[in-house]
Amino acid sequence: MKSGVLPSMSLSLPVRGVLAGTALLVWASSGVAVSRHGAARPDTKATNWSADACMTMLGDDPFGARDYAQAWQHHGGGRDAKHCQALAQLRTGQEETAAQMLDDLARLSAQDNKGGSVTPHARAAIAAEAAGAWLAIGQPVKAEDSATYGLGLAPGDQALLVVQARALLAQDKVGQAVQSLTALVQAQANAAPQVFVLLASAERRAGQMDSALQHVQHAIEADPQDPAALLERGIIRERRGDPAGARKDWLQVLDLAPDSHEADLARQDLDIMAADPDSQ
């Protein structure tokens, strides 16, 4: 039995809207304190509050970003501060709390920090983040619910449809996932290659090997060095009785991304193949 594990998707759910930005936060020496985690936290008397600044901190100092966002909420940060706090908590081991915060924000129709209305598109983007967070902690039912809610705000949104399909697959709702992803690639011919990989994975699980091979081939033509696509094609080839082709794909995954999750799965499949004399 080959791994058949759904390859991790590289189709990210980027932060959009008012929190997107690249401004750098420069702390004055007199305006920095130390949190209990050793991270710098703002002196609220000296800080210029900024969504861009909070977002910039996330990658290098998530604890600092969390503290910044919490303090900012006492200085009128509102939705922006709560959003940044939730994203920081995803990186500091508070995933379930973060997922719930994101879900609540997506469902809250309220004014933004400047007194304007929060657009449905902005709320849908947060719903996609919530769905991804739920899925990451193994709660696909909640992930599906968040994604479905977001699609009510932004019908046809690719990121939401993808995370919804991943949630469906995690619940073994394979037929629904195939139907949804098929509609997506028919409506959006320029859909990301990773969408075609996910569709191929779903079709393979549904026993639709010809369609699965066709769609993963499409993804590989668009990106010949995508480890997830090569891993999936190897699985499909093995299921179709082509062990030599499968082995070639899995070895290429090891060459391209030896430290990746896809490489771990490829090694598992190669080990199983090596132990099965019928696969030689």
N, C-alpha and C positions, 0 to 999 in steps of 0.2 A: 504494500500500500504506500504510494508516494505521499509526500507531505500534503499536497493539495491545499496548502495554506494560502489564503489570500495575500498576495504581496502587499506590503505597506505602500500606501499611495504617496507619491511625491507631490500630488496636487495639493498645495497648501491652502490654508484659509487665512489670507493675509488680513491684517488689521486695516480697515478702510475708514473713510470719513474724517472727522475732526482729529482723530488720534494719529493719523498718518503724518509723518514728518521726520526731519533729520536734524532739527536744531539740537545743539549740544548744551547741556546744563553745566555751567561752571560754578563750582561752589567757592565762595569767599572763605578764607581760612577762619574768619570769625563766625561764619554761618554754618559750620558743620559740627554735628555731634555724632556720637557713636551709639548704635543700637545694641541690643543684647546679643545680636548675632555678629557683631563686629563690623557691620556695614554702616556707611555714612548715612545719616538721616538729617533732614533739613532743620535749621533753626528757623522756626516759623516767622520770626520777626524780620529775618533777612531774605527770605525766599521770594523770588518772583515765580508765581505758580504758572505752569505751562503744561498742556497736554503733550506737546512735542518733547519737552524735557523728561516727563515721566516715562514716555515710551522709549526714549533713548536709553534710559537706565536699565530697561528690562533685561537686555541680553547680558550685560556685564555685572549688574548688581540688582538682582530681583528682590532681595530683602530691602535694599534701599528704596527701590521703586515702590514696594508695598508700603513702607513707612511714609514715603513722600505722599502717596495717594491718600493714605489714611489721614495724614495731617491736612492735606489739601481740602478734604471734605469739610473740615471745620472752617475753611476760608472760601467757601462758595464753589468748590470744585464740581459739585453735582454729579451728573451722569458721567462726565469725562473722568473724574477722579475714581468713581466706582468701577468704571470700565478698566482703567489702568490697574486698579487694585486687583480685580479679578484675574487679569492676565498675569500679574505678578504672582498671585497665589497659585496659578497653574505651575509655576516654576519653583515654588517653595514648599511643595508637598501638601498643599491644601486643595487638591484637585476637585474633590466633591463640592466643597464650599464655593470654589471658583465657578464650577459648572452651573450651580444653582444661581449664583449672582448674575452670570451672563444670561441665563434663561430668563430671570426676572427682568433684567434690563431690556431684553428684546421685546418682552410683552408689555413694557411700560410705555404708554403713549403719553409723553410729557414734553415740556419745553426743554431745549438744550441750555447750555450755560449762557448763551447770549440772548435768551428770551424767545428764540424762534422755535418753530415746531421741529421735532425730530422726524426726519423723513422715513417713509416705509423702507427705503433701500438701506438706510443706515441701521435700522432695527433688524432687517433681514441679515445684514452682515454679522451682527452680533448673535443672531440665532444660529448662523452657521458655526460660529466659534463655540457656542454652547453645545451644539450637536457634536462637534468634534471632541469637546472635552468629555461629554458623557460617554462617547464611544471609547475614548482612551482609557477610561476607568471601568470598562466592562459593563456599561448600562445601555445596551442598544435600544431598549424600549423607550427610554427617555431621549436618547439621541434621535430616534425616529420622530418622536413627538416634537422636539425642538425644530428639526429640519422641516417637518410638515407645516408647522406654524410659520416658519420663515418663508416657505414657498407661497403661503397665503398672502404675504407682503410683497414678494418678488417672484411671481410665477416664471418658471423657466430658468431661474438662476443656476448656473452650472455647478458652483461650489455646493449649493444646497442639495441639488439632485444627486451629486456624487456622495456626499456624506449620508444622505437618506438611503441610497442604495447600499452603502457599506453597512448601515444599521440593519437593513432588511436581510442582507446576507448573514450577518451575525446572528440573526434569529431564524436562519434557515428558510427565509421567505424568498427562495431563489427565483421562482417564477415572477414575482412582483418586481424584483430587482432587474431581471432581464427585460421585462416590459418597459420599465422606466428608463433604463439606460439605452435601450433600442430607440425609444422615442427621442431621447436626447441627441443621439448621434444623427438621427434622421433630420432633426430640426436644426442642428448646428454642425454642419459639415466640417467646420474648422475646430471642433472640440479638441481639447488637449489629448495628446497620445495616451496619457494615463487613464483617460476615460475609456478608451478602447481596450486597454489592458484589463480594467475592471469589468467591462462588459464580457470580454473573453473568459475571464475567471468565472463569472456568473453562468455563462453559457456552458462552460465545461462542467460545472457542477450540475447543470440541468441535463447533461448528456448530449448537448448540441455541439458535437466536436467539429463539424465542418465550419459552422459559423464562428466558433471560438477561434479556430486556426485563422480564418479570414480576418477577423478583427485584430488578433494579436499581430498578424503580419502587417496590417495597416499601421499599427503603433511602431513596429520596428522599422518600417520604411521611413517614418517620420523621425525616428530617433534610433539609429542602429546600435547605439551603445547604452541603451536603457536597461539596467540590470533587472528591473521588475518585469519588463516585457520579455526579455530572454529567459528568465526563470519560468514565466508562464508558458512560453512557447515550448520549453523543454518538457513541462508537465503534460501539455497537450500532445506533443509528439510521442511521449512514452505511452500515453493512453491510447493512441492511434496505432501502436505497434511499431514505432520507429525508435528503438533504444539508441541507435547510433546518433540520430539527430538530436535526441534529448541530451545525451552525454555531451555532445558538442556545445549545445546551448549552455548547459550548466557549467562546463569548464570555462566558457567565455565569461560567465558571471564572476567566477573566481578571479579571472585575470583583470576584469574591469573594476571590481569593487570587493576586494578580498575581505575587508572588515565590515561589510554591510550585513544587514538582516537577510537580504536576498542570498548572499553568499553562504550564510549559515544553513538556509533551507536547501540550497544547491548541494552543499556537502552531505546533508542528510540523504538526499535523493541519490547521490552518487554512491554513498555507502550501501544503501539498500540495493541499488543496482548491482554493485560488486558482489554482494552476498547472494544474488539470485542467478543461478547458472542459466536460467531461461532468458535472461536479459543480455547475455553476452553475444 
